[in-house]
């Protein structure tokens, strides 16, 4: 949905009732660019589409909130590669 199509949608009524008398349900979030999104609502009776109030995304994403610092010793050891496998890989990659 383009910007002009989105702005052409009617705003969702306060009572969440369509002009046909049926209830309006949440459909999905429409990405608006630059971290903004707006909910899209649809009438369950006639299928008329409404736009909700645009919201700005938070400055911190959920992954940024949960980011933990590395241990003081530095990055953790790679538990997948053992010393023997790492030595073989170094030998294969160096071409010796």
Buried (B, 14 or more C-beta within 10 A) or exposed (E): EEEEEBEEBEEBEEEEEBEEEBEBEEEEEBEBEEEEBBBBBBBEBEEBBBBBEEEEEEEEEEEEEEEEEEEEEEEEEEEEEEEEEEEEEEEEEEEE
